[in-house]
Amino acid sequence: MEKYNTLSPRIIASFIDGICLTIIYLILAGIDLFTQGKLNTYLIFVFFQFWYFIKSHYSSGQTIGKKLAKIKVVAFTDENRLLTFKESFMREFVPIVSYIIQLLLIFTNFYSKNTENLFDIFFWAYFLLDFIVMLSNDKKRSIHDFLANSVVVKVNSEVN
């Protein structure tokens, strides 16, 4: 089961992807300053972030971080198959719904420090539960892997 031992590479991949996305966010923030806030760069960044993960997972199974960490997201039922668009979308479903609710609250002026705290609690609770689920099964599948019917494997352990 060595090919499923992906906890450390997942952490490395998340860190690398975080750096990549931070660079994109800083570029968008610069554009926002240049355009004096006429573009909603936060909304653009949210859409870009989801596009990045969804597109990467269904087109190659790897984000930049996963490629460098030598892991890949594949279909659980057939590890020689990449995810479909629908499966890739389902993998990002919980964060997408969370962002949509947050954006609706912001745009309808219901967003406050209390709702922000609720989102923080939800994020950390989901993260912790996701981590516990990953550690509790042989193939190290987390909640989003179960939603998408996917599994993360080490690239050098794949049999093609």
C-alpha positions as CSV (number, residue, x, y, z in Angstrom):
1,M,0.0,0.0,0.0
2,E,3.0,2.3,-0.4
3,K,1.5,4.0,-3.4
4,Y,-1.3,5.4,-1.1
5,N,1.1,6.7,1.5
6,T,0.5,10.3,0.3
7,L,0.2,12.4,3.5
8,S,3.6,14.1,3.3
9,P,3.5,14.6,-0.5
10,R,-0.1,16.1,-0.1
11,I,1.2,18.6,2.5
12,I,4.1,19.5,0.2
13,A,1.7,19.9,-2.8
14,S,-0.7,22.1,-0.8
15,F,2.2,24.3,0.3
16,I,3.5,24.7,-3.3
17,D,0.0,25.3,-4.7
18,G,-0.6,27.8,-1.9
19,I,2.6,29.7,-3.0
20,C,1.4,29.6,-6.7
21,L,-2.1,30.9,-5.8
22,T,-0.6,33.6,-3.5
23,I,1.4,34.9,-6.5
24,I,-1.7,35.0,-8.6
25,Y,-3.6,36.8,-5.8
26,L,-0.8,39.4,-5.4
27,I,-0.9,40.0,-9.2
28,L,-4.7,40.5,-9.0
29,A,-4.2,42.8,-6.0
30,G,-1.8,44.9,-8.0
31,I,-4.4,45.0,-10.8
32,D,-7.0,46.0,-8.3
33,L,-4.8,48.9,-7.1
34,F,-4.1,49.9,-10.7
35,T,-7.8,49.9,-11.6
36,Q,-8.7,51.6,-8.3
37,G,-11.0,48.7,-7.3
38,K,-13.1,48.7,-10.5
39,L,-12.6,44.9,-10.9
40,N,-13.7,42.5,-8.2
41,T,-10.4,40.8,-8.0
42,Y,-11.4,38.7,-5.0
43,L,-14.2,37.2,-7.1
44,I,-11.9,36.7,-10.0
45,F,-9.4,35.0,-7.7
46,V,-12.0,32.6,-6.2
47,F,-13.1,31.5,-9.7
48,F,-9.4,31.2,-10.8
49,Q,-8.7,29.0,-7.7
50,F,-11.5,26.6,-8.5
51,W,-10.7,26.5,-12.2
52,Y,-7.0,25.7,-11.3
53,F,-7.9,22.7,-9.1
54,I,-10.8,21.4,-11.2
55,K,-9.0,21.8,-14.6
56,S,-5.8,20.3,-13.2
57,H,-7.4,17.3,-11.7
58,Y,-9.5,16.3,-14.8
59,S,-6.9,17.2,-17.4
60,S,-3.8,15.6,-15.9
61,G,-4.6,14.6,-12.3
62,Q,-2.0,17.0,-11.0
63,T,-1.7,20.6,-9.9
64,I,1.7,22.2,-10.0
65,G,2.2,21.2,-6.4
66,K,1.1,17.6,-7.0
67,K,3.4,17.3,-10.0
68,L,6.4,18.5,-8.0
69,A,5.4,16.2,-5.0
70,K,5.0,13.3,-7.4
71,I,1.4,12.4,-6.6
72,K,-1.7,12.2,-8.8
73,V,-5.4,12.2,-8.4
74,V,-7.0,9.3,-10.3
75,A,-10.4,7.5,-10.4
76,F,-10.9,5.2,-7.4
77,T,-12.6,2.5,-9.5
78,D,-9.9,2.5,-12.2
79,E,-6.6,4.0,-11.2
80,N,-5.5,4.2,-14.8
81,R,-8.2,6.7,-15.5
82,L,-8.2,10.4,-14.8
83,L,-11.2,12.1,-13.2
84,T,-14.0,13.4,-15.4
85,F,-15.0,17.0,-15.2
86,K,-17.9,16.1,-12.9
87,E,-15.7,14.0,-10.6
88,S,-13.2,16.8,-10.4
89,F,-15.9,19.3,-9.7
90,M,-17.3,17.1,-6.9
91,R,-13.8,17.0,-5.4
92,E,-14.0,20.8,-4.9
93,F,-17.8,20.8,-4.0
94,V,-17.5,21.6,-0.3
95,P,-15.2,24.6,-0.8
96,I,-17.2,25.8,-3.8
97,V,-20.5,25.8,-1.7
98,S,-18.7,27.5,1.2
99,Y,-17.4,30.3,-1.1
100,I,-20.8,30.7,-2.8
101,I,-22.5,31.1,0.6
102,Q,-19.8,33.5,1.8
103,L,-20.1,35.6,-1.4
104,L,-23.9,35.7,-1.2
105,L,-23.6,37.0,2.4
106,I,-21.1,39.6,1.3
107,F,-23.1,40.9,-1.6
108,T,-26.4,40.9,0.4
109,N,-24.7,42.8,3.3
110,F,-25.4,40.0,5.7
111,Y,-21.6,39.4,6.2
112,S,-20.4,40.3,9.6
113,K,-17.7,39.4,12.1
114,N,-20.0,36.7,13.4
115,T,-20.5,35.0,10.0
116,E,-16.8,35.3,9.4
117,N,-16.1,33.5,12.6
118,L,-18.7,30.8,11.6
119,F,-16.8,30.3,8.3
120,D,-13.5,30.0,10.2
121,I,-15.0,27.4,12.5
122,F,-16.5,25.5,9.5
123,F,-13.2,25.6,7.6
124,W,-11.2,24.2,10.5
125,A,-13.8,21.6,11.5
126,Y,-14.0,20.4,7.9
127,F,-10.2,20.4,7.6
128,L,-9.8,18.4,10.8
129,L,-12.6,15.9,9.8
130,D,-11.0,15.5,6.4
131,F,-7.7,14.7,8.0
132,I,-9.2,12.2,10.4
133,V,-11.1,10.5,7.5
134,M,-7.8,10.3,5.5
135,L,-6.0,8.6,8.4
136,S,-8.8,6.2,9.0
137,N,-8.7,4.2,5.7
138,D,-6.1,2.1,3.9
139,K,-6.1,4.2,0.7
140,K,-5.8,7.5,2.6
141,R,-9.0,8.9,0.9
142,S,-10.3,12.1,2.4
143,I,-13.9,13.4,2.3
144,H,-13.4,15.1,-1.1
145,D,-12.0,11.8,-2.5
146,F,-15.1,10.0,-1.4
147,L,-17.3,12.7,-2.9
148,A,-15.4,12.5,-6.2
149,N,-14.8,8.8,-6.2
150,S,-11.1,9.5,-6.4
151,V,-7.8,8.5,-4.8
152,V,-4.4,10.1,-4.6
153,V,-1.5,7.9,-5.6
154,K,2.3,8.3,-5.8
155,V,3.3,8.7,-9.4
156,N,6.3,6.5,-9.3
157,S,4.2,3.7,-7.9
158,E,1.7,3.6,-10.7
159,V,1.5,0.7,-13.1
160,N,0.6,1.7,-16.6
